[in-house]
Amino acid sequence: MIKILKLTMFIAHLPLSAFILFRKGKNDLNKLPRLHANIYLIGIIAAAGLFLQTPQAESAFIEQLAIDPVAISLANTVTASPPGISSIHYNPAGLSLMGDGNFISTGAIIPIIKKTSRFTADPNFEQFHDYQGNAIKDPLAGTEGTNTSGRMYLPVLDTNLDFLIAPVLGLSHRNPGSKWTFGYSAYVPFAVGINCGDGNDPSRYDGKAVYLQHLIYAGPAVSYRLHKTLSLGASFGLGQTAMGIDMNVRAPNEIVNITKVLGDTTQGMSNPIFNLMGIPMPLFGGGLGPYQDVGNLSFNIRDDFSPSFNLGTLWEPFEWISFGLSYQSPIKSHLSGKYSFKYSQEWQNMTYWMGQNALMQIISMVFDLPYQSVTEQTGTVTTDLELPQVVNFGIKLKPVKRLSLLADLHWANWSSVKQDNIVFDQKIQLLQMAKFMGYAGGAYNMVLQRDFKDTLNWGVGIEYQALDWLALRAGYENRTASTRDQFYDLLYCLPSLDSYGAGVGIKWNDINIDLALGYLVNKSYTISNNGSVNMNSTVLGAGLQNPYRGLNYEQETITYMGGLKVTTPLEMVTGMLYKSIAYVTPSRWSKVAPAKGSLKAAGTGMEKPVDSSSAIINNLRPEGKYYYIEDSE
């Protein structure tokens, strides 16, 4: 019971900042008078809806990216050498390596993601043509763009920020000589966010601004030293999953092009047959060009209660070798929020044309087509999202006392994600039309096949104790993407990356400082020859999204990360806090100064003080070992 009370006290010290921490050649116009049926015409424009994609939220890139500076510097090879309080995520058994007493770790990690997208015309693509038979050039051919910043969701304040930052925050406690260690942490195990700005970046048609993040805002944990060489641990995470997207929409396909050709051809003309049938001119209200904007889609959704758990074991049979094994459960979330479909004037003209008279309205209702022109559809959207279970295995070798060699394997069960299903609270005009191209998801649901693959990433790291107060670290990890090339898109999907890390650990008095730099890179990833049904396929009806049809794509991805973590006895922090308050209001606080090394104010009689600031070098690890590095003697 005393341990529970102590842990509750530590949680109370969490700062509020923890909570501030997604053609066909020329058209034969001579056949125009042969179109005898209104139904046939409406069936043609119904095909115009085949272009809208469900936002994707999965890629190996977002796993364990910005959690702890030590892990960044060692490229995530920390399962057998857990990094202090962040053991709660990587391997909860590593809490047993923390020292007796109370410790607090604070800091932050700042990732900078730079994605450059280049588009070139596919020479084998048969271009679209206008009503005069002239080829229509895609304005995106030969262009490139680079995102201007990141994008993240800020909890509590319920707003988006155009930069990325991840918190490092945790507390640990162990009574002297106890086999039990308790911890508490807040961190971000999954995160990615990109903002391409409001300009002419060609990526705006597949993700002008997107983010996906999972924040563990309450992560209690416990470890138990079962034996001198064996520890077990477990942690429980209360988390918030958030996703957002802002993207423009266009529809480069033959059916859309036909509506524009017919619309341009019938401008200002009158046809007796069409007049008799009650079909107004121009056809399709003027039509919609293959490279014209259809509109804009945006939404922000979240789930404030997404629980998960981690299990781990750490075995140190000899001084020169250690083994670590951990399991991270899947995170299942039911996200909900608000969405907005804003339609272009051309789209509004088409839907208005479909309901200009009673006959056309009746036909539209029979085929469940939109016939009322609206500038925007808004409402509530929901989806179920699963982040995969992960298994980590690591080994640490110490050929000499000052040198540690580390290696890790990370398996993630991404194949559990087969498709996405976005559910709207009303019939969406785009989806109503898409069904005429074989889409069977319905007018309320956007369903997209994904078929992700499991990933198995490996990494190696090295740590060298250069001086008693200085540790040097470096690492490399091969991060394999979970997305298959044929389903690649520009939202949350990123290619396989090479991850490099470097950093230092500094011991200064009773303070441990960890600094890290990370660099992730893929210089060239290409999707050509109509390689992705979610991006640039030329097969009509291949998928819901082909904004770059007829274009080859090349992407360069570079991410920079900087991280800082400071670990110190909790009493040092609370003592400084009380002194600061006493300095500002001495008359009020002078009588409640805390006892040295204690969590309670003097005179409470709640517990015996524990001075964890003394002899910290020999106290932070069992048997006289140092917190981050072995005692060098």
N, C-alpha and C positions, 0 to 999 in steps of 0.2 A: 504494500500500500504506500509505503514511503517513497518507493521508486516512482510510482505513478504520480504522486504529488509533486515530486521533483520535476518529472517530465512535463507536467502541466505548467509548472512555473517557467520552464524554459520556453514553452510555446508562447507564453504571455509576453516574452521578450521579443517576439518576431516583429520587426518594423512593418509599418503599413506599406512600405515600399515593395514588399514581397508581392503585393497584389497589383503593382503597377509595372510589375516586372512582365487565305486562295486571286448551130455550129456545124456541129457536124456540118462543115463546108457552108455553102450558100443555101438559103432557103428558097424553095420554089414558090414564089409569090403568086404565080398564075393559078395555083390550086386554092387560093383563098376563097373564091365564091363557092367552092364545093363543100365548105364546112356548113353542114345543114342542121346541126343539133346544138342547142344551147348547153346541154349536159356535157357534150364533148369539149366545148370551150372551157367550161368551169373545171372539168377534170384536168385540163392542161395546167391551168394556173394553180390547181391544188398541189401540184408537184413542187411548187416553189418553196415549200417548207423544208426540203431535205438539206439542211445545212447546220442545224444548231447542235452543239455538243454539250454533254454533261461535264461539268468541271471535274477534273481528275485530281486525286489527292494522295497519290502513292508514288514513291520513288525511294530507292535506297539512300539517296542523297540526304533525306530529311532525318534519318535515324542517327541518334547519338552524335549530333553535330556540334552542339554548343552547350555542354553540360558542366565541364570542369577544365580549368587550364592545364592541370597535370595530364589529363587524358588527351587533350589537344596536342600537347608537346610530344606525347608518346604514341600518337595516332591511334588512340583507343586500345592499345595493348596493355590493359590494366586489370584484366580479370583475375590474374594470379598475383597482382600487386595493386590492390584497390586504393584509389586516391583519397584518403581521408574521409571526410563527411560524405563525399559523392559515392562512396561505397554503397550507399543506400540504393543507388541505381545500378551500378556496374556489378556489384557483388556484395550483398548485405552482410555476408560473413566477415568482410573486411573491417567492420566496425570494431571487431575485437582487437585490431591493431591500434585503435585510439588509446589515449592515455587515461589514467585515473583522474577523476575530477570532471569539470565542466569546461567545454570548449565551444567556441563559436567560429564559424567560417563565413565570410562575406566577400562579395566581389561581383564581377560582371564579365560577360563575354560579348564582344561586338563583331558580328559577321558582316562582311561587305561582299555581296554577290554581284558579279558582273557577267551578264549574258549578252553576247553579240549574235544577232541573227542576220543571215545573208540569204537573199532570194535571187535566183537566176531562172530565166526562161528555159523550159525543157524543149530542146529542138525537135523532139519527136511528137510534141503535143499539137493537135490540129486545132487551130485557134477558132474562137467564136467570130461571127460576122454580123454586121449591121444589115438593115433592110436594103441597103444599096450594094451589098456584097463585099464591103470593105472589112478587112481583118481588124478586130478590136484588140488593142494591146493592153495587157494587164499593167496598170500603173505601178504595181509592186515589183515587177521584173527589174532586176538590176539595182535593187535598193537594199539597205541594211539598217539596222538599228541596235542601240545598246540601252539597256534599262538605266534610268536616272537614279534610282534609289531602291530601297527595300520597302516592304509593307508588312505591318504587324497589327494585331488587335490588342488594345490596351484594356484589360479587365477593370472592373469597378467604374471607370470613367466612361466605358462603353463607346470607344472611339477608335479610329484607325490612325496609326502613325506611319510616316514615310521613312522609317529607318528601323534597323533591327538591333535588339539588345536582349540578352538572356541573363537572368539573375543567377548568382551563386550564393546560396544562403542555407545554413544548416547549424544544428546544435547537437552536441553529444554529451552523455553523462555515464560515468561508471564509478561506483564506490570503490575505494582502495581494496585491492585483493579480490574483488568480485569477478565471477565468470560472466556476468551479464553486462552488456553495454547497450544503452538506449540512444536513439538518435531521432532527429527530425530535420526535414529538408524541404525546400521548394526549388523546382528546377523545370527545365523544358526538354523532355526527351525526344520530341518530334517538332520540327519547325522548318519552314521555308517561306520566303516572301519576296516578291519582285514587283517593282513599279516602273512601267515603261513611259510614264508621263502622259500628258494630254496632247502631244504633238503628232507627228506623222510617222512614228515608229511602226513598221509593218507588222510587228507582233501584236498590235492592238486588236487584230481580228481573232486572236487565239489567247488572249489574256493581257489586257492593257495593264491591269494591276490585280495580283492574286496573292493570297496568303493561306497557309494552313499551319496550325500550331496546336500542340497539346501541352498545357501547363499543369504540372503537379503543384497545387497550392497547399496541400497538406500531405506530407509524406512521413508518418511515423515509422520507426524501424527498431529492430532488436537483433542482437547477435548473442550467441552463447559459445564459450570456449569449452567444448565437450572434452577435449584432451589438450595436453600441452602442444600438440602438433595439429589439432583439428578444430575448426570453428564452423558453426552453422549460423545462418542469418535469414531474416525475412523482413520485408517492408511492404507497406500498404499505401497506395496512392489515391488520393481524392483529386481528380483533375478536371480541367475545363478544356474541351475541344472546340476550336473556332476555325471557321473557313469563310473566305470571302473572295469575290470575283467581280471584275468590271471589264467587259469586253465589247467591242463592236462586232457586228454580224454582217456577213455578205454571203451571196449564194452563186458562185460561178458554176453553172451547169446548163445543159442544153435546154431544159424546159423553161428555166427563167429567161434565157436568151430569146426563146420563141415569143414569150409575152412582150418583150421589148420590140422585137421585129414587127409583130402584128400591131402593137400599139402605135409605133411610128408610121406604119403603112396606112393605117386608117385614120390618121389625124386629119380632121376637116373634111372627111368624105362621108357619103351616105350610101348605104346598101339596101335595096328594097327587101331582100330576103331577111336580113337582120332586123330591119325596121318592122317587118311583119311579125317576126318572132319576139319583138320587144327587147332586142339587144342594143344598148346604146353604143355610140361611137365617141371616142376611139375605143377599140377593144382593150380590155383589161385596164381601163383608165389611163392608158398610155404605156402600161407595162413597166417592168423592172429590169434594168440592165444587169448582166452577169457580174460586173465589178462595182455596182452601186451598193451603198450601204442599205441594209434592210432595217437596221436599228441598233439598239444597245441593250445588253443584258447585264444586270448587276444584282448581287445579293450579298448579305452578311448573315451567317447562321452560326449557332453555337449550341453546345450542351454543357451546362454548368456542373454536371455531376457525372463524370465518366471514371468509374473506379478501375483499379488495376492492382497487381501485386507482383513482387519480385522475390525469388528464393535463391540462396547461394550457399556454397561451401568452399572453404579454403583449407588446404592440406599442405603442411610444411614438414615433410618427413625428415629432412636434413637441413642444415644451415645453407647448403648450396643449391637447393631446389625447392620450388613451391608449385602447387597446382591449384587452379581455380575453376569453378564451374558455376554458372548462374542461369536462371530461367526468368524471363520477363513475360508476363501473361499478355494475351491480346487485350486491346482496349476497344470496347464496343460503345459507340455513341449514337444517340438519336438527336440530330441537330435540327434546329428550327430557327426561323427568322423571317425577315422581310425580303421581298424581291421586287424588281422593276424591269418590265419590258418596255422600252421606248421605241416607237416605230417611226421610220422615215416617212417623208411625205409621199414618196412613190408607193410604199406599201399601203399607206392609208388610201391613196387613190384607187388601188386595186380592190381593197375590201369594200370601199364605197361603191365601186362599179358593180360588185356582185349583189348588191341589195338595192339597186336603183328603182326597181319596180316589183310589183307583187309576184310576178312569175319567177323572176330571178331569186327572190327571197324564198319562195317555196322550194325551188330546186336546191338552193343552198342549205335549207333546213333538212331536206331529204338526205343529202349527202353529209350533213353535219359540218358545213363549211362556214367560216366567218363571213358575215355580210354587213356588219356595222363597223364603220371606220372609227378607230380610237387612237389617240396619240400615245397612250400608255396603259399597260396592265400592271397593277400592283396587288400585293396580297401576301399571304403566308406560304412559305415553302419549307418542306421537311425532307430529310434523308437519313438513312442509316449508314454509318461509316465504321469500318473496322481497321484498326492499326494492328499489325501482325504480332504474333508471339515470336520471341527471339531467344535463342540459346547461345550462350557464350562459353568458350573453353579457352583457358590460358595457361601458360607455363612460364616460370621465371627461373633462370639459371644464374648462379654467381660463381664464375670461374675463379675470380679473386674477390677479396672482401669489398673492394671499392667499386666493383663493376657488376651491373645487373643486365642480363640479356632477356628480353621478353618476346613472346610470340602469342598470337591470339587467332581464333577462328570464331566468326559470327554468322549464325544461320538465322534467317528471317523467313517466316512462313507467308510470303506475299501471295502464294498461289491460292490462298483462301479467298482472295478477292476475284470474283468472276465477272461482276457487272456492277454498274451504278444505277441507282433508281432515285431520281429527283421527283418529288410529288408536290404539285401545285394545288392551290385551293380553288381553282377555276379552270375552265377550258382555255388553253393557250392557243391563239390563232396560228402560230407557227406549227404546233403539233397537230392541229386539225387538218392542215394541208399536207403535212408529211405522211399521213397514212396512205395517201394515194400513190406513194412511191414504195409501198410495202412495209412501212413502219407499223408495228403491231403493239406499241406500248400504250396507246390511248392518248386522248387529248389532255389528260391530267398528269401524265407521267412521262418523264424523259428517261428512257432505259437505254443503256449503252453497254455492249459487251467489252470486257477489258482483258480477261485471261492473263493476269500477271503471273510471273514466275518466281519461285523461291530464289533467294540469294545466299551465297556462301562467300563471305569476305574474309580475307586474311590480312594480318598486319604483323610487323616486327618493330621492336623498340629497344632503346639502349639508355641506361642511366649510369652516369659516372660521378663518383664523389670526388670532385677535384680538390676541395678543401673541406675542413670540418664544417664550415658554414655555407658551402656552395655546392650544389648538385647541378650537373649538366644533363639535359635530356634531348632525345631526338627519336623520330619514328616515321614509319611509312605504312600506309594501308591502301589496299586495292579495294575500291568501293564499286561493286557491280550493281548496275541499275536493275530494277525489277520489271520495268516496262519493256515489252517486246517492240521491235522496230515497226511492225505492221500496225501497232496501236499508238505510236508516239504522237504527242502533241506538244504545244508550247505553254501549257498551263503549269502544272506541278511536275511534269515529267522532265527529268534531266538524265543525261547519259552517264555511263560508267566514268568514274573519276579516279585520278591518282591523288592521294592525300598525303601531304608532308607536314611534319610538325617539329618544332624545336622550342626549348624553354629552359628555364633555370628555377631552382629552388633555393631560397635564401633564408638563413636563420639569423635573426637580428634580435638580440636580447630574448624576450619571451614571445616574440612574434615570428611566425613562419610566413614567408611571402612566396607565392608561385606566380611566375610570369610565363606566358606562352604565345607563340605565333603559329598560325596554321595557314596552309596553302593547298587548295584543291584545284585541279586543272584537268580539262579535256580540250585540247587545242582545236580539234576538228572532229565533229560528228555530223554525218550527212544522211539525209533522207532524199533519195533521188529515184528516178524511174517509177514514179507514182507509188512509193514504197509504203505509205501509211494511209489506211482507210479513214483515219481521224484527222487527216491533214491535207494530203495532196493527191489522193487517188483519182484517176480519170474514169473509173468504173461507175456508171450511173447507178445510184442506189446502194453503193458500197458501204456507206455509213452516214450518220447524221451530220457529220462535220467534214467539209472539204474546202476551207476558205482559201487554200493555196493551190487549188487545182491547176495543173500545168506548170508548176514551179518546182525547181529543185531547191533543196534547203541545206544550209550548212550552219552549224552553231559552234561558237567558242564559249566555253564556260570557265570562269576563273572566280574563285572565292578566297578572300583574305579574312583571317580571324585574329583577333587579339584578345587575350584574357588575363585577368588579374584575380587572385584569391589571397585573402589574408586570414590566417588562423591564429587565434590567441585564446588564452584563458578567459572564460566568461566574466570572471571577477574583475579582470582588468577593464573590460568594457563597461560593466555596470558601475565600477568605481569612478571611472572618468565621467560617466553620465551624472552620477550623484554630485560629483565635484562641480560640474558645470551648472547644475541646477542650484546648488548651494551658493555658487558665485553670483548668480543672477538674483536669487531671492534668499539671502542667507538667514534672515529672521524666521523664515517659514520652515527651512529644511535643515537647519543646523542640528536639530535634535533627532533626526532620523537618518543619520549617516550609516551606511551599512558596515558591518564588521568585515574585516579583511578576509577575503577568500570565501565569503558566504553569500548565498542568494537572498538571505533574509535580513531585514533591518535589525539593528541592535536591539536586544531586549525582547524579541518575539518568543524565544525559547522553542522555536519549532524544530530545530535540528542542529547537530554539531557542525561547525564550519569545516569546509574542505578547502584547503589552500592548494589549488591546482597550478598556481603560478610558480611555485618553488621547484627548483631542480627539474625544469621542464624538459631538458635534453634527455634525461634518463627516465622520464615519466610518460612520455607520449607513446611509447611502444612497450610491450611487455619485455621483461628480462633486460631492462636497461637499454633497449634499442631506441634510436631517435625516430621522430615522427615520420619523416619522409625517407631518411637514409640510415643505413646501419651505423651503429656506433663504431667509429674508426679506430678507437684506442690510440 
